């Protein structure tokens, strides 16, 4: 069964193993926890959870909830939902960033996970549309977004800026 669950201390061991394996930067998905140690991750996880509640936010940041996409008892991906847009997010990464582990790509997990997240957040997003961004050379992720109702709103030399109706 495919589930999307917010980061949780009860699942910390599997979340840590998954999170530390994500490259520091892949296709524009930035992972500040690449290679992180177990004890350090526990503190980071507590901060992630606090930030989802609007606490412990660095200057200029908005609340963000980190979700993990599970297939049974295996984490296959992670989705980050930024609760609203600040100016840097409007022309930046938008509401959602996500990562599917390489061994699970091409199996529909991106589309399934994004649909689950959209169902979860649509009512919470204050903007008229849900904003995403994708590197132009990441055609698989662009297809995921399009499969979930996304359309290219505009582009620059390296990125497409996607909008999904609420």
Residue frames relative to the residue before (quaternion, step in Angstrom):
aa qw qx qy qz dx dy dz
X 1.0000 0.0000 0.0000 0.0000 0.00 0.00 0.00
X 0.3349 -0.7382 0.5578 0.1782 3.57 -0.95 0.95
X 0.0286 0.7937 -0.6040 0.0663 3.57 -0.80 1.10
X 0.2109 -0.7243 0.6401 0.1454 3.53 -1.23 0.61
X 0.0219 0.8243 -0.5612 0.0719 3.58 -0.49 1.21
X 0.4959 -0.6334 0.4929 0.3315 3.60 -1.00 0.74
X 0.6396 -0.5010 0.4160 0.4085 3.54 -1.24 0.53
X 0.0012 -0.8146 0.5728 -0.0918 3.54 -0.87 1.00
X 0.5311 -0.6452 0.4481 0.3176 3.58 -0.97 0.81
X 0.6040 0.5745 -0.3604 0.4186 3.62 1.09 -0.58
X 0.7416 0.3577 -0.1994 0.5313 3.59 1.17 -0.58
X 0.2557 0.8399 -0.4598 0.1332 3.57 1.30 0.22
X 0.6493 0.5346 -0.3434 0.4180 3.62 0.86 -0.82
X 0.7043 0.4341 -0.2689 0.4931 3.60 0.82 -0.92
X 0.6202 0.5315 -0.3465 0.4614 3.59 1.02 -0.72
X 0.6462 0.5198 -0.3165 0.4604 3.58 0.96 -0.85
X 0.6724 0.4963 -0.3081 0.4545 3.59 0.80 -0.96
X 0.6595 0.4903 -0.3076 0.4796 3.58 1.01 -0.78
X 0.6988 0.5030 -0.2833 0.4225 3.58 0.71 -1.10
X 0.6869 0.4933 -0.2991 0.4420 3.60 0.88 -0.86
X 0.6515 0.5301 -0.3134 0.4432 3.59 1.21 -0.45
X 0.5504 0.5994 -0.4018 0.4199 3.60 1.23 -0.32
X 0.4991 -0.6470 0.4732 0.3292 3.62 -0.86 0.85
X 0.6393 -0.5437 0.3836 0.3855 3.57 -1.21 0.48
X 0.7813 -0.0383 0.0390 0.6218 3.61 1.11 -0.67
X 0.1547 0.7700 -0.6057 0.1277 3.54 -0.59 1.16
X 0.8470 -0.0714 -0.0038 0.5267 3.55 -0.68 1.16
X 0.7303 -0.4314 0.2392 0.4726 3.58 1.04 0.73
X 0.5676 0.5435 -0.4065 0.4661 3.61 1.25 -0.04
X 0.1870 -0.8015 0.5646 0.0619 3.56 -0.49 1.25
X 0.0798 -0.7977 0.5977 -0.0001 3.56 -0.79 1.09
X 0.2195 -0.8084 0.5362 0.1037 3.56 -0.29 1.24
X 0.6764 0.4988 -0.2881 0.4590 3.60 1.26 -0.15
X 0.3026 0.7673 -0.5133 0.2371 3.61 1.22 0.28
X 0.8582 0.0979 -0.0976 0.4943 3.56 -0.83 1.04
X 0.3606 0.7650 -0.4717 0.2494 3.60 1.26 0.15
X 0.4794 -0.6603 0.5023 0.2862 3.57 -1.14 0.68
X 0.6774 -0.5296 0.3386 0.3821 3.57 -1.23 0.56
X 0.6991 0.4651 -0.2884 0.4601 3.60 0.78 -0.96
X 0.6413 0.5155 -0.3206 0.4692 3.56 1.00 -0.81
X 0.6386 0.5356 -0.3309 0.4424 3.60 1.04 -0.76
X 0.5902 0.5702 -0.3787 0.4280 3.60 1.03 -0.67
X 0.6679 0.4790 -0.2940 0.4879 3.58 0.94 -0.85
X 0.6437 0.5154 -0.3173 0.4683 3.58 1.01 -0.82
X 0.6423 0.5234 -0.3208 0.4588 3.57 1.01 -0.80
X 0.6307 0.5159 -0.3315 0.4757 3.58 0.98 -0.76
X 0.6444 0.5025 -0.3124 0.4845 3.60 1.06 -0.77
X 0.6146 0.5469 -0.3457 0.4512 3.63 0.98 -0.81
X 0.6755 0.4908 -0.2884 0.4687 3.54 0.90 -0.96
X 0.6434 0.5125 -0.3174 0.4718 3.60 0.97 -0.84
X 0.6656 0.5061 -0.3085 0.4535 3.60 0.93 -0.84
X 0.6047 0.5427 -0.3635 0.4557 3.59 1.10 -0.56
X 0.6988 0.4239 -0.2444 0.5217 3.56 1.27 -0.46
X 0.5901 -0.6136 0.3456 0.3946 3.58 1.30 0.23
X 0.5829 0.5595 -0.3773 0.4527 3.60 1.25 0.28
X 0.8290 0.2470 -0.1792 0.4687 3.58 -1.31 0.40
X 0.3556 0.7491 -0.4881 0.2722 3.58 1.08 0.69
X 0.4354 -0.6612 0.5338 0.2972 3.59 -0.93 0.82
X 0.6737 -0.4910 0.3682 0.4116 3.57 -1.24 0.48
X 0.8272 0.2272 -0.1835 0.4800 3.56 -0.90 0.98
X 0.5953 0.5638 -0.3640 0.4419 3.61 1.26 -0.03
X 0.2909 -0.7199 0.5984 0.1975 3.54 -1.27 0.46
X 0.6483 -0.4978 0.3724 0.4395 3.61 -1.16 0.33
X 0.0350 -0.7874 0.6151 -0.0220 3.55 -1.05 0.88
X 0.1745 -0.7567 0.6204 0.1096 3.55 -1.00 0.87
X 0.2369 -0.7464 0.6102 0.1201 3.53 -0.94 1.01
X 0.1031 -0.7806 0.6162 0.0172 3.53 -0.86 1.08
X 0.2117 -0.7300 0.6292 0.1624 3.54 -1.27 0.50
X 0.3123 -0.7274 0.5861 0.1729 3.53 -1.06 0.89
X 0.1231 -0.8117 0.5709 0.0019 3.53 -0.62 1.23
X 0.0993 -0.7097 0.6910 0.0942 3.53 -1.21 0.69
X 0.7847 -0.0842 -0.0037 0.6142 3.54 -0.11 1.30
X 0.7607 -0.3202 0.2462 0.5081 3.58 -0.67 -1.09
X 0.5797 0.5640 -0.3675 0.4591 3.58 1.26 0.46
X 0.3247 -0.7106 0.5879 0.2094 3.56 -0.94 0.92
X 0.1413 -0.8120 0.5648 0.0418 3.55 -0.81 1.08
X 0.8180 -0.0083 0.0233 0.5747 3.60 1.20 -0.36
X 0.2451 -0.7384 0.6034 0.1751 3.51 -1.36 0.07
X 0.1321 -0.7699 0.6229 0.0421 3.54 -1.13 0.80
X 0.1573 -0.7813 0.6002 0.0679 3.56 -0.92 0.95
X 0.1107 -0.7957 0.5951 0.0192 3.56 -0.78 1.09
X 0.1739 -0.7537 0.6293 0.0754 3.54 -0.71 1.16
X 0.4857 -0.7618 0.3617 0.2302 3.53 -0.47 1.34
X 0.7750 -0.0579 0.0286 0.6287 3.59 1.16 -0.53
X 0.5169 -0.6680 0.4549 0.2823 3.53 -1.26 0.34
X 0.1804 -0.6972 0.6809 0.1330 3.49 -1.19 0.76
X 0.7254 -0.4442 0.2589 0.4577 3.66 -1.12 0.29
X 0.6750 0.5006 -0.3186 0.4386 3.62 0.89 -0.79
X 0.6625 0.4976 -0.3113 0.4653 3.62 1.12 -0.52
X 0.5556 0.6136 -0.3984 0.3952 3.61 1.13 -0.55
X 0.7756 0.2145 -0.1230 0.5809 3.60 0.92 -0.87
X 0.6021 0.5289 -0.3578 0.4793 3.55 1.25 0.41
X 0.8576 -0.1933 0.1418 0.4551 3.52 -1.04 -0.85
X 0.4431 -0.7332 0.4354 0.2765 3.61 1.22 -0.12
X 0.7806 -0.3434 0.2632 0.4511 3.54 -1.25 -0.53
X 0.8303 0.2133 -0.0347 0.5138 3.57 0.94 -0.91
X 0.0072 0.7287 -0.6846 -0.0134 3.48 -1.20 0.79
X 0.0195 0.8215 -0.5696 0.0182 3.59 -1.02 0.65
X 0.1366 -0.7634 0.6297 0.0447 3.50 -1.33 0.49
X 0.1099 -0.7501 0.6496 0.0564 3.55 -1.00 0.94
X 0.4994 -0.6628 0.4649 0.3085 3.58 -0.84 0.97
X 0.6272 -0.5985 0.3467 0.3582 3.60 -0.95 0.88
X 0.6842 0.5029 -0.3017 0.4335 3.61 0.91 -0.83
X 0.7126 0.4199 -0.2498 0.5035 3.60 1.27 -0.22
X 0.4687 0.6869 -0.4395 0.3397 3.59 1.27 0.00
X 0.7760 0.3463 -0.2660 0.4551 3.53 -1.24 0.57
X 0.6342 0.5305 -0.3193 0.4629 3.58 1.28 0.22
X 0.6172 -0.5849 0.3352 0.4058 3.58 1.24 0.20
X 0.4214 0.7260 -0.4639 0.2831 3.61 1.22 0.05
X 0.6153 0.5524 -0.3560 0.4354 3.60 1.01 -0.73
X 0.6822 0.4781 -0.2800 0.4771 3.56 0.88 -0.98
X 0.6588 0.5036 -0.3182 0.4595 3.60 0.90 -0.89
X 0.6822 0.4961 -0.2883 0.4532 3.56 0.90 -0.93
X 0.6654 0.4909 -0.3136 0.4668 3.57 0.92 -0.86
X 0.6330 0.5179 -0.3416 0.4630 3.61 0.98 -0.72
X 0.6440 0.5132 -0.3248 0.4652 3.59 0.95 -0.84
X 0.6689 0.4930 -0.3056 0.4649 3.56 0.93 -0.88
X 0.6390 0.5242 -0.3339 0.4532 3.59 0.92 -0.83
X 0.6344 0.5208 -0.3280 0.4677 3.59 0.98 -0.80
X 0.6650 0.5245 -0.2832 0.4499 3.55 1.06 -0.84
X 0.8214 0.3409 -0.1250 0.4398 3.58 0.82 -1.00
X 0.4355 0.7426 -0.4581 0.2214 3.62 1.08 -0.47
X 0.7189 0.4467 -0.2616 0.4639 3.59 0.81 -0.96
X 0.6629 0.5262 -0.3072 0.4350 3.59 1.14 -0.53
X 0.6048 0.5729 -0.3602 0.4198 3.60 1.14 -0.52
X 0.3241 -0.7801 0.4986 0.1944 3.62 -0.60 1.07
X 0.6077 0.5558 -0.3606 0.4379 3.61 1.15 -0.48
X 0.6327 -0.5625 0.3887 0.3636 3.57 -1.28 0.36
X 0.7825 0.1508 -0.0730 0.5997 3.57 1.18 -0.57
X 0.4414 -0.6494 0.5454 0.2931 3.54 -1.31 0.29
X 0.2568 -0.7979 0.5375 0.0921 3.55 -0.71 1.18
X 0.0417 0.7571 -0.6510 0.0362 3.52 -1.13 0.87
X 0.1769 -0.7542 0.6208 0.1202 3.54 -1.30 0.29
X 0.0203 -0.7976 0.6027 -0.0133 3.56 -1.06 0.76
X 0.5094 -0.6212 0.4976 0.3272 3.56 -1.09 0.72
X 0.5546 -0.6367 0.4247 0.3267 3.57 -0.98 0.81
X 0.6956 0.4621 -0.2873 0.4692 3.59 1.08 -0.56
X 0.6106 0.5212 -0.3552 0.4789 3.60 1.26 0.20
X 0.0726 -0.8533 0.5161 0.0168 3.57 0.52 1.22
X 0.5980 0.5661 -0.3722 0.4283 3.62 1.06 -0.61
X 0.6845 0.4690 -0.2906 0.4766 3.59 0.90 -0.86
X 0.6004 0.5403 -0.3592 0.4674 3.58 1.07 -0.66
X 0.6445 0.5133 -0.3204 0.4675 3.62 0.98 -0.82
X 0.6022 0.5478 -0.3565 0.4585 3.60 1.02 -0.76
X 0.6853 0.4881 -0.2839 0.4599 3.56 0.82 -1.01
X 0.6583 0.4973 -0.3049 0.4758 3.58 0.97 -0.83
X 0.6270 0.5387 -0.3271 0.4579 3.61 1.05 -0.76
X 0.7157 0.4110 -0.2335 0.5141 3.58 1.20 -0.53
X 0.6981 -0.5011 0.2615 0.4396 3.58 1.18 0.48
X 0.4733 0.7000 -0.4276 0.3212 3.58 1.25 0.08
X 0.0859 -0.7598 0.6414 0.0627 3.50 -1.30 0.52
X 0.5210 -0.6122 0.4851 0.3441 3.53 -1.17 0.61
X 0.2601 -0.7747 0.5647 0.1155 3.55 -0.69 1.16
X 0.7388 -0.2159 0.1571 0.6187 3.56 1.03 -0.92
X 0.2219 -0.7762 0.5781 0.1188 3.55 -1.29 0.10
X 0.2090 -0.7082 0.6427 0.2042 3.48 -1.37 0.20
X 0.7844 -0.3485 0.2025 0.4714 3.61 -1.15 -0.27
X 0.8104 0.2639 -0.1290 0.5069 3.63 1.08 -0.56
X 0.7920 0.2985 -0.1261 0.5175 3.60 1.18 -0.42
X 0.2893 -0.6763 0.6437 0.2111 3.48 -1.39 0.48
X 0.2211 -0.7407 0.6208 0.1306 3.55 -1.10 0.78
X 0.1808 -0.8282 0.5303 0.0136 3.52 -0.46 1.34
X 0.1075 -0.7555 0.6410 0.0830 3.53 -1.21 0.62
X 0.1175 -0.7611 0.6361 0.0467 3.51 -1.05 0.91
X 0.4446 -0.6939 0.4877 0.2880 3.61 -0.76 0.97
X 0.4942 -0.6325 0.5012 0.3233 3.55 -1.15 0.65
